[in-house]
């Protein structure tokens, strides 16, 4: 029922950007034109003497712009040279609030009609609109008419169509609306904390369309451009890495130049700078440029270009390779979205990572480290590309991640519209976006009663990390962590996450909460405090309000200690679409009021300069200090021990990481410094940092330290011990530590439980045996029962089955045992569940067991066919044919324009819309076979809503394209949306009918060229019914 959001383009061509010194005055302004205006039009004769530019503006009048179709009628220039039709003159730029500006056609592409009369010569548009021309010599008057087009007047009885025509000879003042020439969001639109201010540091034309940025230790910004983003081939020479700098020290950039431009660069999403080494994330490659002569210009004859790693899928795709950042341990970190990858590191270790979204052929193939990874993932490696580790996976598209000086990794992840998130990434964590067998999306595995965030990030399933802050629709991009610098001390520990769809930088100050983090979201910087979002996948079409054009692509901390935000600037975000043809961008600075930036001059050849670099607010500058101090060895011990006592815990932690890697005297000094911490007398984070640092240094005594910390009073410290044990063999020492960790589970802390399960990877049966040794199944406490749920081992099935049938236990404990069986992938688990379904005396337990048998029969138990053992027959439902009939002949309904002349009734519309909920969600009702219609009517014009009902096949929403499957065995035709494209194929059809078809029974599969939705004629709707539904959808938040 919903048209594709990407089928509503906005033509937004560009004139040369100019800056008006003051608000321009119109040469002509019409009265408001409505359907009550005689002829639905006005005439104008405008004096243009001395004018070099002409701006034709159609303004909305405050009632929304769903029906404000407007035509410039027979517009022409008149002067000594005669008469020149504007339709014979090429405009410089044109912008329309909906549809596009067209010569001799309406904004919707139909013939222009005003008050029932055809307009043969004119320009069709839709308010708000600006069309810009150069005025040729010899012409000094504009003669034209301005009228309401029938495309708008024909809707809602013409009651919502109202516009005003204006003519300017210079750029109009923006007011609250864009004119088509703006290149930035004005500073006064931004809201930040009261003690801070926003200023412009750099803007186009110093660079174009910024996707990512980094600052070097000299204070220069290195900006990755995305001019060729997705389908836009705007620069045939490829995209660029720009160097932007403030050469005169006035606090604003005044110069830029190209470091490198090459055809291989197509919207790279990451740039990192380490002295004269520049790392660019450009799928399929992670590129390293070494600027040998240090002139910040890459010259292939003198400088070095190296492919550090290759095999990352998704060239010019958002879900691909993202930026590199240096960790406090001297490692490099980067991530990739779920386009998949197969890459070999410099240690000759190959990683194979696919998902249902992309590279399915390698999904669930083991990587050379013995583990299976899915979807998006995070990597930790040596700077030379060796010893890669996957430290988190199964994301959708984490655009960027950041690691703190304490060693905590934070990320955001995008699944617009339902469940974007900002998360702490637990080491080796599985975010849960795809099924663990790599075959199904979360939607295919969504169980009855689960809300979207729970289902999408699989929070009811063992093995999924906690998702952190799940906030719904959005398009998160860059992320950073502020630890020290120019801002007041209260901002230390501030996580900043760009949310481009909501025109905001979210702020968090993560606090330890048991084993995980408490993350309370605030709006640190926004241009849209009223939260009237537009131009995003979850909010429909763009508008002209500049508040909604702030699209932060990246945020970082500069070496001067201020926060810098790169704005992509566009009325549109998401759906691979852009509308800003100016290619504009701005880098804003957020700092204390009156801030005067000073970039420290660092002499990296001195110990003082190296310590100063390690203290830097800029994360990649700190790496320079780390590297030089580590190189100096024991000479660095004294200043590092002193730094480790710093009152700022983030600064102090930076010293601990290096000391742990210097060996000998440094280790002894560090151990003495931290002895009180290891005894549990200090902050848990210090013990965590020390343990992490010794791990990364491969300290020979790390196992003894792990054993010691396994009884630490802090669950956050103990979870670090669990992470360390993940890759250890199942020897008695390791198993005993894991049992100790399990016994200290409080029965509630999901982060702790997942950490324990991570540590037990590959050792589940041995850990289970030791955990329950000499303990009857009826005597398990909450810690044991929870640990067994997370272990997912077949060894536990007999005891779990005993607990389910033990009627002396509380039903809640028996239910937990049943749920534990459901996630064990073994024949014994399948048989046990079938027995429970057949023989449990309590209906609640029997019904739940029967559900799991049927659910898993085509999933992880399909090899065992437990459904065959159910009383009453096989769990597998007989396949049924579901055919969507084709519409016979043209619609018998009047045109959309005629339908919208009818007065709609909300109450009747709500009743009629009840027919839609067999396939659509509206408010809290309905099935999600087709697009969610909640708020749909408010996001789109009435004619678009009506056309979606009358002609559903005209536009089909992305992700809801139908498939026509035909089976071998019963020769059935099944039409619907494919949810899982593996074996079996899972398809959902009208009415929410979901069926699993074995791949062997699939005879043919064809994409449907029409909508799965029945048309208004097929549903038996009258013209009045359609008008009523439109009125209901447009007047309600449902």
N, C-alpha and C positions, 0 to 999 in steps of 0.2 A: 504494500500500500504506500510505502514511502519511497520517493524517488531518490536516486543516488545523489548524495551531497556533492559529488564531483561533477554532476551534470549541470551545476549552476555556476558557470564561470563568470568572472568579473573582468571585463576588458579594462586594463589599467595601463595604458601606454603613457610614455613619459615625455614631458617637455624638459628643457634644460632647467635645472633648479635655480631659482632666484630667491632673494630674500627681500621681502617688502619692508621698508623702514617703518611704515605705519599702516594701519588698516585701510585698504583701498575703498573708495567710494564708488557705488554703482553709477554707471551712466544712465541706466534705465532699471526700474523696478516695477513690475506689474502688480496689479491687485491680485489677491488670491483667486485662483481659477478653480472652480468646482463644477459639478454637474448642473448646478443652478445658474452658472454663468451663461449668458446668451451665446449660443453657438459653441459652448464649451471651449472658447478661445479668446485671445486678445490679439491686437495688432500693435506693431511698434515701428517707429522710424527713429533711429538713434544716431546722433551726431558723433562721428568718430574722428573728427579733425585732429591731426597730430598723433593719432594712435598708431603704434607699431604692433600691438598685440590685441587680440580679441578673446575674451573669456565668456562663453555662453554657459550660464548657470541655471539649473532648475533645482529649486530648493523645496524640500518637504515643509509642511506647515505644522508638524507636531503631532499628527494623528497616526504615526507609523508610516511606512512606505511600502506596504504590501500591494497597493493598487495604484501607485502614483506613476502610471505610464504617461509619458509626455512626448510631444512632437514639436520640433521646430519646423514651421510650415513655410515652404518656399523661401528659405533664408537666402539673402543675396546682398552683395556689396555694390554700392552705387557711387559713381564719381565721374570725373572728367573722362576717364577711360571707358565709361559705359557701365554695363551691369555684369557682375560676375556671380554666378550661382555658387554658394558655399559647397554644394554637393559636387562641384567640379574642382574644388580646392582640397588638397590633402591637409587634414588637421595635424597638429603637432602632438596632441594628447587627447585622450577621451576616457571618461570614467562614468560608470553607471552604477547605481546602488543595487540593481538586480539586472540580470540578463546582460546585454552589452549595447553600446552605442552602434547604430547601424545607419548606413546611407539608404534612404528610400524604403526602409522597412522599420517596423516597430521594434522595441527592445526585445520582444519575444520572437522576432523573426517573421511576423505576419505582415501583410499589407497594412499600411497606415490608414486608419479611419478616424476622423474627428467629427463628432455629431452626425454620424451616419454617412458622411461624405468621404470618398476616397481622397487621399493626399498622394499625388503622384511624385511630387518633388519635396523632399524634406529629410530631416534627421530624427530618427526615433531613439528615445532614451528612457530612463527611469530615474526619478528623483531618489536620492540626491545625485546630481550629475554636474560634471564640468567638461566642457569641450573647448580646446584651446587652438587658436589659429594665429598665424602671422598675417598682418594686414598688408597686402601688396601696395606698392606706390600707385597713386592715381585713384584711390577709393577713400571716401570720407563719410559714408553713411551705411548703416545696416538697416535693411527693410525686411521684416519677417512677421510671421504670426507665431503664436505659441498656444498650443492646445492640448487638451486631455485626449489621449488615444483611447479607442474603444476597448483595447485590452485591459485597461484599468476601470473605465467607467462601467464596463459590462459586468463587473464583479460587485457583489454586495449591494446591488441596486444603485451603484455609483456613489454611495454615501461616504466611502472612505477615500475617494480620489480628491486630492487637493494639492495644488502646487503653486509656486510663484516663479516667474521668469525674471532673471536678472542679467544685465550685460555690464562687463567691466573691461577696462583697457589695461589693467595691471592685475597682478595676482590678488584674488580676493583674500580677505582675512579669514583665517580658518574657523574662528569661533570655536564651537565644539565639534566641528565636522571637518573632514578632509576634503580638499579641493581636487586632488589628483596630482598636486605638485609637492606635497610635503615630503620631507626626507627624514624626519625625526619626530619623536613625541616631545612636546614642550616640557621644560623642566617643572613648570608650575603644576603639571598634572600628577607628579609623583608624590607619594606619601611614604615617609621613612620615619624611624624613631625621632623624637623631638630634639635629641642632642646631636643629630647627624643632618647632613645636607647632601643633595645630589647636584653634581656639576657635570658638564660635558668635558671629557678629556680628549676625545677624538671623534671624528665623524667623516662620512663620505664627503668628498671623493678621495680621501686618504686611503680608503679601502672600500671593498664592496661586499655585500652579503656575508657577514662573518659567521662561520660555523663553530669556531673554537679559537682560543687564544692562550698564549703563555707570555710571561714577562721574563726577560733575561736579567742578569744581576746588575746590568747598567740601567735598567728602567725602561728598556725598549719593549714594546709589545710586538709579538709575532702573531699574525692573524692568518688563519686558514680561511680561504674564501670558497663560497659555494655558488658561484655564478651559474655553473652548469648543473645545478641541482635537478635531479631526476630527469624529466624529459626535455628540459630547457637546454638547448645547445647554443648558448649565447656567446660563447667565446671559443672559437675553433682552435685556439692555441692552448686550451686547457685552463684549469684554475691555477690560482697563485697562492704563494705564501708571502705575505707582505710584512715589512718591518716598519713600524710606526713609532715616531719618537718626538719628544719635546726637546728641541735643540736650544731654546733660549731660556729654559727654566721658569717659564711663567705659569706652569701648571696645566698647560694645554698643548696637545700634540700639534706640530706645525709642519711636519715633514714625513714622507713615507717613500719607500722604494720597494721594488720587487726583489725578494731573495731568490725565488725560483718560480718559473712557470713552465709547465710541460704538458703535453697532450695526455700523458698518463694520469695526470691529476684531474679527477672528476669529482668535485664536491668532497674533498677529504674532510673527515670529521674529527681530526685530531692533529695538534701540533704541540711539541714539547721541546724546550731549549735547555741544553746543559752546556754552558760556556759556548764553544764553537761547534757543538754537535746538535743538529736539528733533526728531530724524529717526527715523521709525518705518517699518519695512518691513512693509507690509500689502498683499499682492497684491490687485488688480492694480496698486496704486500704491506709489510711494515718497513718503511724506508728510513734510512739513516744518511743524512747529508753531513759531511764534515767540511766546515769552512776553513780550509787549510790556511789561507792567507788572511783570515779574520776581517774581511771587508764587508761582510753581510750580504754578499752577492755570490750566488753559486755560479761557478765557471767550471764546466766539465773538464777543461784542459788542466786546471790547477787543483780543483777541489775533488772531493771523493763522494760518490753516490753508491750506496750499498743496500741491497735487499737483505735486511736482517732476518726476517721470517716471511714465508709466503704460504698461501693456501687458504686465505680467508675469503669466504664467499660473500657476494653482495656489493659489487662495484656500483657506486652511485646509488646506494640504498641505505636508508636510515638504520636498518637492523644489521649493521655490519661492524666494521672495525672502528674502534673509538680511541680516545687519546691515551697516551702514556704519561705516567706520573711516577716520580721517584719516591720510594718508601723510606722510612727512617732506618731501615736495616741495610740500605745500599742496594736493594733490589729495585727493578722496574716493574710496574704494574700496568696492565691494560685490560680492556674487555671488548667483547664482540657480542652483537645481538644474535637473534636466532636464525640468521641466514645460514649458519653452519660453517664448519671449517674442517679441513684436514691438513695439518701442518706438521712439519718435523723441526724440532729445535736443534740448536747447535751441539747438543749432546747425542744427536741421532735418535731421539725419542719421538715417535709419531703419535699425534692426538687425532682422534676421529670423533667428530661431534656433529650430529644431525638432530632432526626433530620432525614432527609432522608438518611443520611449516616449510622446511627446506632441507635438502640433502637427506631425505628419508632413507636413501640406499645405505647410509652408514650409521643410521640411528641405532643405538644400543650395541654397536660394535665396540669392543673393548679398546681403549687406548693402550699404549705400550707400558703405562704405569700399572696396568691391571684393573683399572676402574672404568666404568661406563659414565659418560657425560652426555647431557642433552641440551639443546636450545642455546640460549645466550650463556656466556661464561666469562669468568675473570681469571686472569693469568698473573702469576708471580714468576719472575725469572731474573737471571743475572743480566747485567747490561750488555753482555756480549751475545745474548740470545740463547745461552745454555741453561740447562737445568730448569726448564719450565715446569710449573705446577699449576694445575687447575684448582683454584681455591674457592670456587662457587660456581653453580651452573643451574640450568633449567630456568633461565630468565626468559622474558619475551624480548624486550629491547631496552636494556639499561644503557642509556645514552652515554653516561659518564659515571665514574666512581672516584672516590677520594679516600686516601689513607691518612690517618692522623699520626702525630708523633708518638702516640701511645700504641700504634699498630692496629687500630680499629678501622675496618673498611666499611664505608657507607656508600650507598648507591640510590638512585631512583630507577623506576622501571615503568614503562608505558604500556598500558593496554586500554586505550581510549575506545569507547567511553566508560566501561564499567568499573575498573579497579586499578587505577594508577597507585603507586606506592613509593614511600621513602623508607629505606630499610638499613639496619645494620646487617652486614653480611657475616653470618657465622662461618668460620673456616670450614671449607669443603661442603657448605650448605647447598641443599637442593631447594630452589624456590617453588617448584611444583607446577610450572605452567603446562608442561606436557606430561602425558602418562609415562611411567618409568619404563615401559616397553617401547617407547618411542613411536607409538602408532596413533595416539589419540590426543586431541586437544582437550583442554579442561571442560569445554562445553559438552563433549561426548561422554564425559565421566561425571557430570553434575548429577548428584543424587537428589531424589525428592526431598523437598524441605530445605535444601541448602541455598543460602543467599549467594550473590555473585562473588563477593570477596572471599568467602569461605571456600566456595567451589573452585574459583580460579587459582587460588594459591594453595589448594588442597590441605586446608587446615584441619580437617577431620581425619587425615591420613598420616600414619607414622612415616617418618622420613622426610617431612617437609619443614623447612625452617620457618620461624615466625616472620610474618611479612612486614612488621612495623606499622607505620602509619599508612593505611589504605584510605585514600580520599576521593575516589570516584573518577569522573571524567577529567581528562587533561592531556598534556603533551610535555612531560618533563624532559629537560635537556641537561645543561651543565650543572656541576655541583662542586662545592669547595668547603673547606673547614678553616675557620679563623681561629688562630691560637694566640697570636700576639701581634702587636703593631701599633697603628696610630689611633685606634678606637679605644674608648675607656675600657678598663680591665673587666668590667662586667660582661663584655662581649667575648672574652676568651672562651673557647669551647663552643663556638657558634657554627652549626652546620647550615649551609645555605644551598638551596636547591631551586634551580630555575624551573618555573612552570609557565611555559610559553602560551598555552591555551587559555590560561587564566590571568595573564598579564601580571605576574607576581614572582618575586623571589621569596620562597618560603624560608622561615627561620626555625631552627630547632636547637635546643641546648640539651643534647642527650645526657641522661643521668643513669648510672647503674641502678638496675632494679632486679634484685636476685641475680640470675645468670645473664640476663639480657639488659635492654635499655628501655627506659621510659622516654618517649619522644612526643613532646607536645608542640603542635604546629602553630606558628604565628606568621603574619604577613610582614616580612622585613622591609620589602620595597614593592610598591604596586602603583600602577597608573590607573587602576580600576577598583577603588575601594568600595564602590557600589555593587561590584560583582555582576555587572551587566555584560556578560561575556558574549562574544560573537565570533564568527569565522573559524570555529573549531569543529572537530568531528562531532562533539556532543552538543553543540549549540547552533548547528546549521550555518546559514549564510553569513557573509561578512556584512559589516555596516561601515558608515563613514565616520564613526566616532573615534577620534585618535586615541582615546583611552584604551581601545581594544587593539591597537596596532603595535603595542609594546610586546615584542616576542623575544624575550631573553634567551639567547642561545648558549651563553656561557657566563660563569662568574668565577673570579679568582682573586687572590690577594697579591697586590704588587709589592715590590721590594721596598716601597716607601711606607708600607703598612696600611694603605687604604684598600678598599674593596672596589673592584672593577667589574662592570657588567657589560657584556657585548649584546647589543640589541639587533636582531635580524630585521626587524621593522617590516611588518606586512599585515594587510587586513585578513590574511588567511594563514592558518597553520594546520598541518595534518593532511592526510589523504594525498600526500606527495604533491600538493598543489602550492603554488605561489601566485600572488597577484601584484606585488610591488615590482613593476618593471623599471623603477629607478635604480634598483639594486642597492638601495641605501642601507646604511648601518651606522650605529653610534656606539661608542664606548663611554659609558657613564662612570663617574667616580663617586663612591659613597664614603664620606669621611666626616670627622667632627666639623662643626661650623667654623669657617674661617681657616680651614686647614691649608697649610703651605707645604706642598710635597717636597721632600728631600730624599734622594736616593743615595744611600751610603756608598762611598767609593771603597771598594774592597780590593785589597792587595792579597791575592790568593797565594802568593809566595811567602807570606809571613804567617806565623802562628796566630797573631792577633787578627789578621784578615780572615783566616780559616775559621776561627771561633765566631767572628762576626757573621760569616756566611752561614754557619750552623745555627746562629740565633735568628736568622732572617725570617720575616713573616712569609716570604715567598717560598713555596715548597720545593721547587726545583733548584732554587739558589742554595737551599740547605744541603742538597746533594753534593754541591761543589765543596762545601766545607767538610762534609762527611768523607768524601774521597781523599782529600788532601790530608786530613787528620789521620785517617787510617793508614795512608801511605807513610806518614812520618813515624808510625809505630810508637815505641815507648816514649818518645819525645812529647807525645800528645797527652800522656797520662795525667800529669799535674793539672793542666787547665781543664781537662775533661772531668776529673774528680770534683774540681771546684764548680764546674757548670752543673754537675749532677745534683748539687745542693740548691740550685736556683729555686726561688719561691714559686715560679710558674711551672707547674708539673709537666707541661708540654715541652718547655725548653729543657728542663732537667732530664726528661726521657731521652732526648736526642743524644745526650752524652752517654747514657747507659748502653744504647745500641752499639756504639763504637767501642766502648771499653770491653764489652763482651767478645768482640772480635779481635782484640789486640793480644790476647793470651797472656800467660805468665803473670808478671807484676800487675798488669791491668785487671786481670780476672780476680786476683787476690784483693786488690784495692776495691774493686766493685763488690766482692763478696762481703768485705768488712763493712762497706757503706750500707749494704742492704740486709745485714744480718737481722737487725731489728724488724725489718719488713717481713722476712721469712718466718719469723716467730709469730707473725700475725698481729704485731703491734701497730702497724701503720696502715696507710690507704691500700685497699686491694689493687688499685690500678698500678701502683709501683711494683708490687709482686708480679702482676700480670706482665708488665713491660720487661722485668728482669727475666722471667721465665721464657718469654718470647725471644728475647735477645740471645739467651744462652742456646735456645733451640736453633735459631738461625745461624749461630756460630758453630753448630755441631759439637757442642761441649761434651767431652767424654763422660762427665758426671750427670748428664741430663736425666737419666733414668732414676738415679737416686734422688734428684731434686723433685722429679715427678711423684715419686712415692711419698716424699715428705709433704708436698703440696696437696696430695689426694685427700688429706684430712684437714685442709685449711678451712677456717670458719666461713670463708666467702665462697658461695656457689660460683661466682664469676671466675675466681682463681681455679676452682676444681674443673670447670668446663675447659679451661686451657689445657689441663692435664689430659682430658679426654681427647681433644684434638690431636695432641702429640701422639697418642697411642694408635691413631687410625691406621698408620702404615707399619705398625709393629706386628711381629709374628705372635701367634697364640701360645706363648710359653707361660709357665706357671706364674712368673713374676708379673707379666703384663695382665694376665687374667685376674690375678688377685687385686691389682690396682683398680681394674674396671669394676670388680665386685664391690670394692670399697666405695667407689663413686656411686654405684647403683644404690647401695644401702643408704646413702645420704640424700637421695632424691626425696623432696618433700611432698610428692604426690600432686603438685600443682604447677610447678615451673616448667613450662613447655620448652623453653630454651635449654635449660639444663638437661632435660630428658633427651632432646635431639642431640646435644653434645655427647652425652653418654652413648647413644646409638651410633654416632659417627665414630667414636673411639672403638666401638666393638665391631666395626666393619670387617667382615671376613673371619670373625672369631665368635660369631653369635652362639653357635651350639656349645662351644667350650665355656663361654661366659654364662650361659643359661645353666649348664650343669653345675658349675661352681656356685652360682647364686642360690639355687634351690636345694643344694645338697643337704640331706637330712631334714628337709622341711616338707611337710605334707601340703598338697595343693590347697587344702582348706585353711591352712594357716598362713597363707601369703598375706603380707601387709600391703599398704598402698604403694610403697616403694617397689616392692617385688612385682606386683601386678602391673604397675606402670612400665617398669623396665622390660618385662616380658612382652607387653604390647609393642614396645619400640623395637625389640630384637627381631621380631618377625621370623622366628626359626621353627622349622618343622619338628625339632626335638621337643618343643613345648606342647605339641598338639594333644597327646594323651592327658596331660595335666589340665590343660585348658578345657578339654571336653568334660573332664571330671568336675571342674568348677561349674560349668554350665548346668550339669545335671544334679549338682549338690543343692538340694532344696533347703538346706540349713543356712546357706549363705544368703545375704541380702540380694534382691533382684538386681540392684545396680552393679554388684560385683560379678554376678553371673552374666549380665549383659556386656560388661567390659571384657570378660573372657571370650564371649561370642564374637565381639568386634575384633579381638586379637586374632582369632582364627581366620577372619575374613581377609586379612592382609598377608597371610602366609601362602606362598606360591608353591604348593606341593599337593600331591594326590591325597596324602593323609588329611590335609586340611579340607580339601573338597569333600572327601567322604565323611569327615566328622561333621561338617556343616549340614550335609544331607541327612545324617542320622538325627541331628538336633531338630531339623525341620520336621522329620517324620515322627519323632518320639518324645519331644519335649511336652510336658503336660500343660505348661503355661502357654496360652495362645500368643501372648506378646513375644515370647522367645521363639516359638515355632514359626510365627509369621516373619519375624526378622531374619531367622535362618533361611527361610524359603526365599525371602528377597535376595539375600546374598548368593544363594545357589543360582538363582535366575540371573542376577547381575553379573556374576563372575563366569557363568557358563560360556560366554563368548569373549571373556577377557582373560584373566590370568589362570583360569581353571579350564580353559577350552580343551586342553589335551586330555583332561580326565572325565569330562562330560558328567558332572555330578547331577545334572538335571535328570538323567536317566534313572536315578535312584529315588527321585521324589515320588511319594505316594500320589497317585492321580495322574502320573505320566510325566513325560519329558518337560523340563523347564523351558525348553526352547519353544517359543510360540510359533505357530504355523504362519508362514509368510502370507501376507495378503496383498492383493493388487491395489495400488493407489494411483489413479489416473486423473489428471487435471484436464477436463474437457476443453477443447478449443472453442473459442467464441465463433458462432456461426453468423457470418455477415456483419455489416457495419452496425454500430450502436443505434438503438432505437431512441436513445435519449437525445434531447436537444444539445447544443454546443455548451461547453463549459461556461462561456460568457452568458448564455441564456440562463443556465442553471443558477448562476450567481446573482442574477437579478431577483431571484426568489428570496423572500425573507426566511432565514433559517430559524429553527426553534431548538434551543439547547436541550430541553427536556426530551423532546422526541428524538433528537440526535443521539443522546446518550443511550436511549433504548435501542435505536437502530444499530448503533456501534457495538451492541452486544453480539452481533453476528461476527464481528471482527476478532473477538477474543479467542476463537478456536485456533487462531494462528498468530495473533499479536498480543503483546502486553500493553495494557492501558491502565496506568496507575498500579494498583495492587492486583489486578485481575488479568487473566489471559495466559496464553502459551507462547513461548518464544521461538516459534517456527520462522516467522518473518521479523522484520525490524520492529523495535520497540516504538510504540506510537505515543508514549508519554511525552507531552510537551511539543509533539510534532507540529500541531497546528499553529503554535506560536512562533515556530522557527521559520515557517515558509509562508509565502503569499497564498491567499485563498485560491487562486487559480491553480497553483501547483498542487495544493491539497486535493482540490476537486479532480484534477486530471489524474492524480494517482489512484483515485477511486474509480473513475470512469474508464481510464486506459492504463491499467497497471503494467502492461508490457512495454509502455513507452519508455520508461526508465526503471531499471532494476538496481536496487541498492547493492553496493559492493559487499561481498560475503554472503549474499542470499541468492546467488545464481542457482537455478534449478538444474538437476541432473535427472536423466531418464535411464533407469537401469532395467535390464531384462534378464530374467533367470533362465538357467538351463532346464532344471528339473521340472518345474511347474509352468514354465513359459509365462511368468508373471511380469507385468509392467508396473514398475514402482517409480513414482516421481516425487522428488523432494530435495532437501539440502543435505549434502553429504557431510557428516560430522567427523568421521574417521575413515581415512583412505588406506586401510591396510587389509589384514585378514583377521576378522571379517570386515567388510565395508558396513559402516553404520549410517543409516539414512533416516532423516526425520521428515515426515510428510504432514500434510494438512490435518489438523485436529491433534497434533502432537504425537501421532503414531510413529514410534521409533522402532526400526527393525534392523537386525543384523543378518547380513548375507555373506555366507562363506565365499571366499574368492573363487573357489572351484565351481561354484554355482552361478557365477556371474558370466552371462553370455555376451552382453554388450553394455556399453555405457556411452551416452551421448549428452552433451550439454544442451539444455533447453533454450530455445530462442525466444521464449515468452515467459511471462511471470508465472509463478506458482499460485498467485492470487487470482481468484475469480473476479471478473469485471462486475461493474454495477449491474449490467444487464443480466449476467449469469446469476447474480445474487438476488435478482428480482427487485432491485431498488428503483424507485421512481426518481424523477428529477427533484421532487421535494425532499425525498429521503436523503439524497446526496447533499442538498443544501443544508439540511438539518445536521448531518454528520459534520460537515465543514464548520458550521457555526459552533457545534459542541467542541470540536477539537481546537478551534481558534479561541474559544472563550474560557477554556479550562486548562489548568496545569496538568490534568490527566492526559 
